[in-house]
Amino acid sequence: MTFYFLYLSISLYTLITIGAEADEIFWEVLNPPIRFGSNVQLKCNIKCCLRNVTTAASWELKWPNKTHETISFDELSLKPSKYDILVGKDGCILVIKNFVMMDVPPTYICRFKFNNFSKSLNLHNEKFEMLPTPSTMKIVTETDGGFYNIIVNFFKVYPRPMCNARIKDRNITSQIKEQVIEEEFFYKGNYSLSLQIISGLLTMVCKIGESNFTIKEIEFVLFFREKDDRVVWIQREINVVLSSAIVILCSVVIFIVVTCWEKDFRYFRGWLVLLYFVLLEINPLPGGKKGFLSNEYPKQIEKCAKSYANEASEILPLLAKKDNIV
């Protein structure tokens, strides 16, 4: 009789203990959101995961085709290339390495003794992120006729990107154009911004889930003036180039004037006019058989050419003598 009551008491205690453990056991995602391509941790919050418990916990997978797969036992991973087990002070953690789409379908089961807790990673209930990488995002920028253009292409991200832009503390998000489609749960598309260049800091940021990505941050420093209610902008680089060109041109003109002054500018001018007439005769302008001037004033040009030819025959000996050539 005493043995019967002892057996009944032990059985009742076991049932109560199992019921208490069944109420307590569960697992949760640590540090959400779940990011594709990163390690994901599932923590089983039950005393079965403590080191001082004689019966160890285990993790199992139940695939959509109803097959079961044990992936850990006694704090050891049975597939160390894909899964790892971490035992903490208050729980047993399953680490899924390099989380990919194939890790979503199975049901994850934390089992202890006769009890377990099973749950799937639902794409619509859990927080997931597929962040862009250099191979899944491309940014193109260009300057065209006073406008600065930004085009960012996303090839595979999740959730849908939300982009905004500001310049000089002014929100210009409404100017961003987007073309986005959904492909097998993920999103792909492009976001473009075309902005007339003005002085100020331009910033474009895209938010994907809980993560922000700075697409472009550039400061324009321009000189501008109002003319006919339009902003006429001149970049500093253009000013430097124009100033340098003007200085070089002035130097060349001064050099020619000084040289011609020393050699008698009158003679030099005569040669230039003669050369001009000859070129017009060799290379006719549109609308004439020869040169434009020769069509209008043939006799004058012939007379002028002979005059300068005679003058040249007199000038050459004088210049040669002056320069000690002969």
BAFIGU-154680 format. One line per field, with one value per atom (N, C-alpha, C): x, y, z; atom name. Coordinates in steps of 0.05 Angstrom, whole numbers, plus 5000, padded with zeros to 4 digits. Layout:
BAFIGU-154680
xx: [X  ...];
yy: [Y  ...];
zz: [Z  ...];
atome: [CA  ...];
This chain:
BAFIGU-154680
xx: [5017  5000  5017  5038  5056  5070  5078  5091  5072  5047  5027  5024  5022  5020  5046  5069  5094  5095  5087  5087  5068  5044  5024  5035  5049  5059  5081  5098  5119  5107  5087  5074  5060  5047  5033  5053  5075  5096  5108  5112  5123  5104  5078  5058  5057  5058  5057  5082  5105  5131  5131  5121  5120  5102  5079  5060  5071  5086  5099  5119  5136  5156  5144  5121  5108  5098  5090  5080  5103  5127  5149  5166  5168  5187  5177  5195  5190  5216  5217  5241  5233  5253  5249  5273  5270  5292  5307  5333  5349  5358  5357  5367  5355  5328  5316  5324  5322  5310  5328  5316  5331  5342  5369  5382  5393  5385  5395  5425  5440  5469  5484  5470  5482  5475  5488  5481  5456  5438  5413  5413  5404  5403  5375  5368  5343  5348  5336  5341  5318  5323  5303  5304  5283  5283  5270  5287  5277  5301  5296  5318  5331  5317  5330  5356  5360  5384  5407  5403  5424  5443  5468  5488  5484  5471  5468  5444  5431  5409  5420  5412  5423  5413  5388  5377  5380  5395  5401  5378  5378  5358  5369  5352  5360  5344  5355  5342  5336  5312  5304  5292  5292  5278  5256  5234  5212  5207  5213  5211  5182  5175  5148  5139  5158  5150  5147  5146  5141  5165  5188  5212  5224  5236  5248  5279  5293  5322  5332  5347  5359  5385  5388  5412  5430  5420  5438  5428  5447  5441  5463  5455  5475  5494  5483  5498  5518  5515  5533  5518  5529  5517  5524  5504  5508  5515  5511  5519  5534  5559  5574  5579  5578  5582  5559  5535  5511  5500  5502  5490  5511  5507  5524  5506  5515  5500  5515  5501  5512  5495  5508  5493  5499  5479  5482  5471  5469  5460  5430  5415  5386  5374  5390  5378  5397  5387  5403  5398  5419  5417  5426  5408  5415  5424  5448  5459  5457  5442  5440  5460  5480  5501  5492  5500  5494  5465  5447  5419  5411  5397  5388  5359  5348  5319  5312  5331  5325  5322  5330  5327  5300  5283  5257  5235  5233  5211  5209  5231  5228  5217  5204  5195  5218  5225  5247  5235  5246  5235  5256  5250  5267  5254  5268  5257  5272  5256  5267  5249  5261  5247  5223  5199  5175  5161  5174  5161  5177  5164  5178  5162  5175  5162  5171  5152  5158  5146  5160  5150  5166  5153  5166  5173  5192  5200  5182  5160  5141  5151  5152  5163  5146  5120  5102  5099  5106  5103  5130  5151  5178  5189  5209  5223  5247  5246  5268  5280  5306  5320  5339  5338  5358  5372  5395  5408  5425  5428  5443  5473  5485  5514  5525  5551  5562  5552  5545  5536  5506  5491  5462  5453  5471  5464  5484  5474  5491  5481  5500  5494  5508  5492  5503  5497  5517  5513  5525  5512  5522  5512  5526  5519  5511  5488  5478  5464  5477  5465  5455  5471  5463  5446  5441  5426  5444  5440  5455  5435  5443  5425  5437  5420  5427  5408  5419  5403  5414  5398  5407  5390  5403  5390  5393  5371  5371  5362  5378  5372  5359  5364  5352  5353  5331  5330  5303  5302  5277  5280  5259  5234  5238  5216  5216  5231  5251  5266  5248  5254  5241  5263  5263  5285  5275  5293  5287  5312  5308  5330  5325  5347  5346  5369  5364  5385  5381  5401  5400  5376  5373  5352  5324  5322  5296  5291  5267  5260  5251  5265  5259  5252  5242  5235  5214  5196  5175  5187  5212  5224  5236  5237  5248  5228  5237  5220  5229  5209  5216  5201  5215  5203  5212  5193  5200  5180  5191  5174  5182  5164  5169  5174  5197  5205  5211  5194  5199  5205  5187  5189  5207  5228  5247  5238  5252  5245  5269  5263  5284  5272  5289  5280  5300  5292  5310  5296  5312  5303  5320  5308  5323  5315  5335  5331  5346  5332  5345  5340  5362  5361  5377  5365  5380  5400  5425  5447  5445  5446  5448  5467  5476  5494  5480  5495  5484  5492  5486  5492  5469  5474  5453  5458  5437  5438  5415  5421  5400  5405  5384  5386  5363  5368  5348  5347  5323  5319  5307  5321  5312  5307  5282  5276  5284  5302  5312  5339  5349  5377  5376  5393  5395  5420  5417  5440  5442  5465  5470  5478  5460  5466  5486  5481  5499  5498  5522  5524  5545  5537  5555  5547  5567  5562  5569  5551  5556  5563  5585  5593  5594  5574  5571  5568  5576  5569  5544  5524  5500  5488  5474  5461  5433  5416  5388  5387  5376  5373  5348  5329  5303  5290  5292  5280  5291  5315  5328  5355  5364  5390  5411  5430  5452  5476  5483  5505  5531  5552  5579  5596  5607  5623  5651  5664  5690  5710  5708  5727  5726  5701  5698  5711  5708  5720  5750  5762  5791  5800  5787  5794  5792  5770  5766  5787  5793  5813  5841  5848  5873  5875  5852  5852  5855  5842  5844  5873  5886  5913  5932  5929  5946  5941  5916  5909  5921  5919  5930  5961  5973  6002  6011  5996  6002  5998  5976  5972  5994  6002  6023  6049  6055  6080  6079  6056  6054  6057  6044  6046  6074  6088  6115  6134  6130  6147  6142  6117  6110  6120  6119  6128  6158  6174  6202  6209  6192  6197  6182  6171  6155  6128  6109  6082  6068  6075  6062  6067  6091  6098  6084  6084  6071  6042  6028  6000  5995  6012  6008  6010  6029  6031  6006  5995  5971  5948  5944  5922  5925  5950  5955  5950  5959  5954  5924  5909  5880  5867  5875  5863  5870  5895  5903  5887  5883  5867  5838  5827  5800  5798  5818  5818  5822  5838  5843  5820  5807  5785  5760  5745  5720  5700  5687  5665  5640  5620  5595  5581  5572  5557  5574  5600  5618  5635  5644  5661  5689  5698  5724  5719  5731  5726  5703  5691  5669  5677  5701  5710  5717  5728  5735  5711  5689  5664  5653  5657  5645  5664  5689  5708  5733  5729  5752  5774  5766  5787  5802  5787  5800  5821  5813  5831  5856  5851  5874  5894  5883  5899  5914  5899  5910  5933  5928  5948  5974  5971  5995  6009  5994  6006  6023  6011  6026  6049  6047  6069  6092  6087  6108  6120  6103  6113  6131  6123  6139  6166  6168  6194  6212  6201  6218  6224  6206  6210  6230  6230  6247  6277  6287  6316  6322  6303  6307  6307  6289  6288  6313  6321  6345  6370  6371  6394  6394  6369  6366  6374  6367  6372  6399  6415  6441  6440  6419  6416  6433  6435  6452  6474];
yy: [4976  5000  5025  5024  5047  5051  5029  5031  5043  5036  5046  5076  5086  5116  5130  5117  5129  5131  5109  5110  5131  5133  5153  5181  5185  5212  5220  5201  5207  5212  5196  5200  5227  5235  5261  5283  5281  5302  5304  5281  5282  5296  5290  5303  5333  5341  5369  5383  5370  5381  5384  5363  5364  5386  5388  5409  5437  5440  5467  5473  5452  5457  5462  5448  5452  5480  5492  5520  5539  5532  5550  5550  5528  5525  5541  5556  5571  5581  5590  5603  5629  5646  5672  5681  5699  5710  5731  5727  5747  5769  5793  5817  5819  5820  5824  5851  5856  5840  5817  5797  5775  5785  5784  5794  5771  5771  5751  5756  5733  5735  5738  5741  5744  5720  5718  5697  5705  5685  5689  5672  5683  5668  5664  5638  5631  5621  5634  5627  5612  5588  5572  5580  5594  5604  5583  5564  5544  5533  5525  5515  5490  5477  5454  5461  5486  5494  5501  5498  5504  5481  5486  5465  5446  5455  5438  5419  5418  5400  5374  5351  5326  5318  5324  5317  5342  5339  5361  5367  5392  5400  5393  5394  5389  5407  5413  5428  5410  5413  5396  5414  5403  5416  5398  5411  5396  5410  5396  5407  5406  5422  5421  5394  5376  5349  5330  5340  5325  5310  5312  5299  5314  5300  5312  5309  5328  5328  5339  5323  5333  5347  5371  5387  5392  5386  5388  5370  5362  5346  5348  5350  5351  5375  5397  5422  5421  5401  5398  5400  5414  5416  5391  5380  5357  5366  5392  5403  5429  5427  5451  5471  5461  5480  5499  5491  5508  5518  5502  5509  5508  5525  5525  5528  5518  5518  5535  5554  5571  5567  5560  5556  5579  5594  5617  5611  5632  5629  5624  5633  5631  5619  5605  5593  5580  5565  5551  5564  5572  5588  5572  5571  5560  5582  5579  5599  5587  5601  5594  5611  5598  5613  5620  5645  5654  5649  5662  5658  5664  5644  5647  5639  5642  5636  5607  5588  5560  5555  5575  5572  5581  5591  5601  5579  5560  5541  5523  5511  5491  5503  5485  5492  5485  5504  5501  5491  5469  5456  5455  5467  5464  5442  5420  5397  5392  5386  5379  5357  5334  5311  5305  5306  5300  5325  5348  5373  5386  5403  5417  5443  5460  5485  5488  5490  5492  5516  5529  5553  5557  5569  5575  5605  5611  5639  5650  5662  5672  5698  5698  5722  5746  5743  5766  5775  5757  5764  5773  5761  5768  5792  5805  5827  5816  5819  5809  5833  5831  5851  5837  5846  5839  5865  5871  5896  5895  5918  5918  5914  5903  5899  5911  5914  5925  5911  5885  5871  5873  5883  5886  5915  5934  5962  5977  5995  6011  6039  6058  6086  6101  6116  6132  6161  6178  6207  6221  6243  6258  6287  6305  6333  6338  6350  6355  6382  6401  6427  6442  6442  6456  6439  6413  6395  6373  6365  6342  6319  6296  6273  6250  6237  6213  6191  6167  6144  6121  6109  6087  6062  6040  6016  5995  5983  5961  5936  5914  5890  5868  5869  5849  5859  5871  5881  5875  5877  5874  5887  5902  5908  5930  5941  5961  5986  5996  6019  6044  6061  6087  6109  6124  6143  6172  6189  6217  6234  6259  6277  6305  6318  6346  6362  6388  6406  6433  6443  6468  6467  6445  6441  6442  6438  6437  6409  6399  6371  6371  6354  6352  6322  6308  6280  6276  6296  6294  6293  6302  6302  6275  6256  6230  6213  6202  6184  6156  6137  6109  6090  6069  6047  6021  6008  5985  5963  5938  5914  5893  5875  5853  5828  5814  5789  5769  5748  5727  5737  5753  5764  5789  5790  5813  5835  5858  5881  5889  5898  5909  5934  5953  5977  5999  6023  6046  6071  6088  6114  6135  6156  6176  6204  6222  6249  6267  6287  6307  6335  6348  6373  6395  6419  6442  6450  6453  6458  6486  6486  6511  6507  6528  6525  6511  6492  6479  6450  6437  6409  6391  6373  6355  6328  6316  6290  6273  6248  6229  6204  6195  6172  6153  6127  6107  6089  6085  6068  6041  6020  5993  5979  5975  5964  5984  5976  5993  6005  6000  6009  6032  6052  6075  6073  6079  6079  6107  6120  6146  6141  6148  6144  6164  6190  6211  6234  6246  6270  6288  6310  6327  6356  6373  6402  6417  6434  6451  6479  6489  6517  6532  6549  6563  6593  6609  6637  6639  6653  6656  6684  6693  6719  6716  6735  6734  6749  6736  6748  6737  6755  6747  6725  6727  6707  6679  6678  6652  6653  6631  6630  6623  6641  6636  6628  6603  6592  6590  6596  6593  6579  6557  6542  6555  6551  6563  6552  6527  6515  6529  6536  6550  6578  6592  6618  6617  6596  6593  6589  6571  6565  6590  6604  6628  6649  6653  6673  6666  6640  6632  6636  6630  6633  6662  6681  6709  6719  6710  6718  6709  6684  6673  6689  6694  6709  6737  6751  6778  6777  6756  6754  6750  6734  6729  6754  6769  6794  6814  6817  6836  6828  6802  6792  6799  6795  6800  6830  6847  6876  6886  6876  6885  6876  6851  6841  6856  6861  6876  6905  6917  6944  6947  6927  6927  6922  6908  6901  6919  6940  6958  6946  6954  6942  6947  6968  6974  6952  6943  6922  6896  6891  6866  6866  6889  6891  6886  6896  6891  6862  6847  6819  6803  6811  6798  6801  6826  6831  6814  6814  6798  6768  6758  6730  6724  6743  6739  6737  6754  6752  6726  6717  6692  6669  6668  6646  6646  6670  6671  6660  6664  6653  6623  6613  6584  6569  6580  6567  6584  6579  6596  6592  6614  6613  6603  6593  6583  6605  6597  6616  6629  6623  6635  6615  6620  6602  6603  6627  6629  6641  6663  6676  6695  6701  6720  6747  6756  6782  6783  6761  6761  6761  6750  6751  6780  6795  6822  6843  6840  6861  6849  6837  6823  6843  6866  6885  6897  6904  6917  6897  6872  6853  6848  6847  6843  6866  6891  6915  6915  6907  6907  6887  6863  6842  6851  6864  6873  6894  6912  6934  6922  6903  6891  6874  6862  6847  6865  6889  6908  6918  6924  6934  6914  6888  6867  6865  6869  6867  6889  6912  6934  6930  6917  6915  6894  6871  6849  6856  6871  6878  6896  6914  6932  6916  6897  6881  6863  6852  6835  6851  6875  6892  6901  6906  6916  6894  6869  6846  6833  6846  6835  6807  6803  6777  6776  6799  6800  6820];
zz: [5000  5000  5000  5017  5018  4992  4979  4953  4932  4934  4915  4917  4942  4946  4937  4942  4934  4903  4889  4860  4849  4862  4854  4857  4880  4885  4864  4858  4838  4811  4804  4777  4776  4797  4798  4797  4811  4810  4782  4769  4742  4722  4725  4707  4712  4737  4743  4732  4736  4726  4696  4682  4653  4644  4657  4650  4654  4676  4681  4659  4652  4632  4605  4599  4574  4571  4594  4593  4590  4599  4599  4574  4560  4538  4513  4501  4476  4466  4441  4430  4416  4413  4401  4385  4367  4351  4367  4369  4383  4364  4374  4358  4331  4329  4302  4292  4266  4245  4236  4223  4210  4184  4181  4157  4140  4115  4097  4093  4093  4090  4116  4138  4165  4182  4206  4224  4240  4244  4258  4283  4306  4331  4341  4347  4359  4387  4407  4435  4447  4457  4471  4501  4510  4538  4557  4566  4584  4600  4624  4641  4630  4611  4599  4585  4579  4564  4582  4609  4627  4629  4636  4637  4660  4682  4705  4704  4680  4676  4665  4676  4668  4640  4634  4607  4589  4567  4550  4531  4521  4501  4474  4454  4427  4408  4385  4364  4341  4330  4307  4285  4261  4238  4228  4221  4208  4182  4160  4133  4123  4103  4092  4083  4075  4066  4090  4115  4139  4150  4137  4147  4170  4189  4213  4211  4221  4221  4247  4262  4287  4281  4290  4283  4307  4332  4355  4377  4394  4417  4437  4463  4484  4480  4472  4468  4445  4428  4405  4379  4359  4333  4317  4304  4287  4258  4252  4226  4231  4240  4248  4225  4200  4178  4174  4184  4181  4207  4229  4254  4277  4296  4320  4345  4368  4393  4413  4425  4446  4471  4494  4519  4537  4544  4562  4589  4605  4633  4634  4614  4616  4591  4575  4551  4533  4513  4494  4466  4453  4429  4404  4384  4358  4340  4329  4310  4282  4265  4236  4221  4209  4195  4167  4159  4132  4124  4137  4133  4104  4091  4064  4062  4037  4033  4041  4037  4044  4074  4090  4119  4129  4111  4119  4121  4102  4103  4127  4138  4159  4185  4201  4228  4247  4264  4283  4310  4321  4345  4366  4389  4413  4431  4435  4449  4475  4496  4522  4535  4540  4550  4532  4543  4528  4517  4520  4512  4490  4475  4454  4447  4434  4424  4395  4377  4348  4336  4318  4304  4278  4259  4233  4232  4215  4211  4188  4195  4176  4163  4137  4123  4127  4133  4136  4165  4184  4213  4225  4216  4227  4212  4224  4211  4196  4170  4153  4139  4132  4116  4097  4072  4052  4044  4056  4052  4026  4013  3987  3992  3972  3972  3946  3943  3918  3893  3896  3872  3867  3888  3885  3885  3883  3882  3865  3848  3830  3831  3834  3836  3812  3797  3775  3779  3776  3779  3754  3746  3723  3724  3711  3709  3680  3676  3648  3647  3634  3629  3654  3675  3699  3718  3711  3729  3738  3763  3774  3777  3765  3763  3780  3796  3811  3804  3798  3793  3810  3827  3844  3836  3830  3822  3843  3852  3871  3856  3858  3843  3861  3887  3905  3934  3943  3971  3983  4010  4024  4051  4061  4047  4026  4016  3995  4005  3991  3999  4000  4019  4022  4021  3999  3995  3999  4010  4013  4006  4001  3993  4004  4010  4021  4008  4005  3997  4012  4025  4040  4059  4074  4094  4082  4055  4042  4033  4040  4032  4003  3987  3959  3952  3972  3967  3945  3942  3922  3894  3890  3863  3856  3875  3869  3853  3831  3815  3820  3822  3828  3810  3803  3788  3801  3816  3833  3828  3826  3823  3844  3850  3869  3854  3861  3848  3869  3872  3890  3918  3929  3956  3957  3941  3943  3923  3925  3909  3892  3867  3850  3836  3829  3815  3817  3809  3810  3820  3833  3843  3830  3819  3805  3815  3815  3823  3804  3793  3775  3788  3795  3810  3797  3794  3784  3805  3795  3814  3826  3852  3867  3890  3903  3925  3948  3961  3984  3985  4007  4012  4003  3984  3975  3988  4000  4013  4004  3995  3987  4003  4018  4036  4030  4029  4026  4051  4061  4085  4076  4084  4078  4105  4112  4139  4160  4177  4199  4193  4169  4162  4142  4146  4128  4111  4086  4067  4054  4059  4046  4017  3999  3970  3960  3967  3957  3976  3981  3997  3984  3972  3957  3962  3965  3969  3944  3934  3911  3921  3911  3918  3892  3887  3861  3866  3845  3843  3826  3835  3819  3822  3801  3801  3789  3795  3785  3758  3738  3712  3699  3695  3683  3699  3725  3744  3740  3729  3726  3741  3751  3765  3744  3740  3721  3738  3736  3754  3739  3753  3741  3762  3756  3775  3776  3799  3803  3783  3776  3757  3730  3721  3696  3697  3719  3722  3720  3733  3732  3704  3689  3661  3644  3646  3629  3636  3661  3669  3658  3659  3648  3618  3604  3575  3567  3582  3576  3581  3602  3607  3585  3576  3555  3529  3522  3497  3498  3520  3522  3519  3530  3528  3499  3484  3456  3440  3444  3430  3434  3459  3466  3452  3452  3439  3409  3396  3367  3361  3377  3373  3376  3397  3402  3379  3370  3348  3323  3316  3292  3293  3316  3319  3313  3322  3317  3287  3273  3245  3226  3235  3218  3212  3228  3228  3201  3187  3162  3141  3139  3121  3129  3154  3164  3158  3161  3155  3125  3107  3079  3072  3084  3079  3089  3111  3122  3103  3092  3073  3048  3038  3014  3019  3042  3048  3050  3061  3064  3037  3018  2991  2977  2981  2968  2979  3005  3018  3008  3004  2994  2965  2950  2923  2922  2940  2941  2952  2974  2988  2985  2963  2959  2981  2988  3007  2994  3010  2998  2982  2958  2941  2920  2918  2899  2885  2860  2845  2857  2864  2877  2905  2911  2937  2935  2959  2960  2950  2958  2950  2920  2910  2882  2864  2873  2857  2856  2877  2879  2867  2873  2865  2851  2828  2815  2806  2795  2786  2809  2830  2853  2866  2867  2880  2863  2837  2819  2821  2822  2825  2852  2873  2900  2902  2890  2891  2877  2853  2838  2854  2867  2883  2905  2920  2943  2933  2909  2898  2892  2879  2873  2899  2918  2944  2957  2955  2967  2955  2928  2914  2924  2933  2943  2972  2987  3016  3023  3008  3016  3017  2997  2999  3023  3029  3052  3078  3081  3106  3108  3085  3085  3094  3083  3090  3119  3128  3156  3176  3169  3187  3181  3164  3157  3144  3128  3115  3090  3075  3052  3056];
atome: [N  CA  C  N  CA  C  N  CA  C  N  CA  C  N  CA  C  N  CA  C  N  CA  C  N  CA  C  N  CA  C  N  CA  C  N  CA  C  N  CA  C  N  CA  C  N  CA  C  N  CA  C  N  CA  C  N  CA  C  N  CA  C  N  CA  C  N  CA  C  N  CA  C  N  CA  C  N  CA  C  N  CA  C  N  CA  C  N  CA  C  N  CA  C  N  CA  C  N  CA  C  N  CA  C  N  CA  C  N  CA  C  N  CA  C  N  CA  C  N  CA  C  N  CA  C  N  CA  C  N  CA  C  N  CA  C  N  CA  C  N  CA  C  N  CA  C  N  CA  C  N  CA  C  N  CA  C  N  CA  C  N  CA  C  N  CA  C  N  CA  C  N  CA  C  N  CA  C  N  CA  C  N  CA  C  N  CA  C  N  CA  C  N  CA  C  N  CA  C  N  CA  C  N  CA  C  N  CA  C  N  CA  C  N  CA  C  N  CA  C  N  CA  C  N  CA  C  N  CA  C  N  CA  C  N  CA  C  N  CA  C  N  CA  C  N  CA  C  N  CA  C  N  CA  C  N  CA  C  N  CA  C  N  CA  C  N  CA  C  N  CA  C  N  CA  C  N  CA  C  N  CA  C  N  CA  C  N  CA  C  N  CA  C  N  CA  C  N  CA  C  N  CA  C  N  CA  C  N  CA  C  N  CA  C  N  CA  C  N  CA  C  N  CA  C  N  CA  C  N  CA  C  N  CA  C  N  CA  C  N  CA  C  N  CA  C  N  CA  C  N  CA  C  N  CA  C  N  CA  C  N  CA  C  N  CA  C  N  CA  C  N  CA  C  N  CA  C  N  CA  C  N  CA  C  N  CA  C  N  CA  C  N  CA  C  N  CA  C  N  CA  C  N  CA  C  N  CA  C  N  CA  C  N  CA  C  N  CA  C  N  CA  C  N  CA  C  N  CA  C  N  CA  C  N  CA  C  N  CA  C  N  CA  C  N  CA  C  N  CA  C  N  CA  C  N  CA  C  N  CA  C  N  CA  C  N  CA  C  N  CA  C  N  CA  C  N  CA  C  N  CA  C  N  CA  C  N  CA  C  N  CA  C  N  CA  C  N  CA  C  N  CA  C  N  CA  C  N  CA  C  N  CA  C  N  CA  C  N  CA  C  N  CA  C  N  CA  C  N  CA  C  N  CA  C  N  CA  C  N  CA  C  N  CA  C  N  CA  C  N  CA  C  N  CA  C  N  CA  C  N  CA  C  N  CA  C  N  CA  C  N  CA  C  N  CA  C  N  CA  C  N  CA  C  N  CA  C  N  CA  C  N  CA  C  N  CA  C  N  CA  C  N  CA  C  N  CA  C  N  CA  C  N  CA  C  N  CA  C  N  CA  C  N  CA  C  N  CA  C  N  CA  C  N  CA  C  N  CA  C  N  CA  C  N  CA  C  N  CA  C  N  CA  C  N  CA  C  N  CA  C  N  CA  C  N  CA  C  N  CA  C  N  CA  C  N  CA  C  N  CA  C  N  CA  C  N  CA  C  N  CA  C  N  CA  C  N  CA  C  N  CA  C  N  CA  C  N  CA  C  N  CA  C  N  CA  C  N  CA  C  N  CA  C  N  CA  C  N  CA  C  N  CA  C  N  CA  C  N  CA  C  N  CA  C  N  CA  C  N  CA  C  N  CA  C  N  CA  C  N  CA  C  N  CA  C  N  CA  C  N  CA  C  N  CA  C  N  CA  C  N  CA  C  N  CA  C  N  CA  C  N  CA  C  N  CA  C  N  CA  C  N  CA  C  N  CA  C  N  CA  C  N  CA  C  N  CA  C  N  CA  C  N  CA  C  N  CA  C  N  CA  C  N  CA  C  N  CA  C  N  CA  C  N  CA  C  N  CA  C  N  CA  C  N  CA  C  N  CA  C  N  CA  C  N  CA  C  N  CA  C  N  CA  C  N  CA  C  N  CA  C  N  CA  C  N  CA  C  N  CA  C  N  CA  C  N  CA  C  N  CA  C  N  CA  C  N  CA  C  N  CA  C  N  CA  C  N  CA  C  N  CA  C  N  CA  C  N  CA  C  N  CA  C  N  CA  C  N  CA  C  N  CA  C  N  CA  C  N  CA  C  N  CA  C  N  CA  C  N  CA  C  N  CA  C  N  CA  C  N  CA  C  N  CA  C  N  CA  C  N  CA  C  N  CA  C  N  CA  C  N  CA  C  N  CA  C  N  CA  C  N  CA  C  N  CA  C  N  CA  C  N  CA  C  N  CA  C  N  CA  C  N  CA  C  N  CA  C  N  CA  C  N  CA  C  N  CA  C  N  CA  C  N  CA  C  N  CA  C  N  CA  C  N  CA  C  N  CA  C  N  CA  C  N  CA  C  N  CA  C  N  CA  C  N  CA  C  N  CA  C  N  CA  C  N  CA  C  N  CA  C  N  CA  C  N  CA  C  N  CA  C  N  CA  C  N  CA  C  N  CA  C  N  CA  C  N  CA  C  N  CA  C  N  CA  C  N  CA  C  N  CA  C  N  CA  C  N  CA  C];
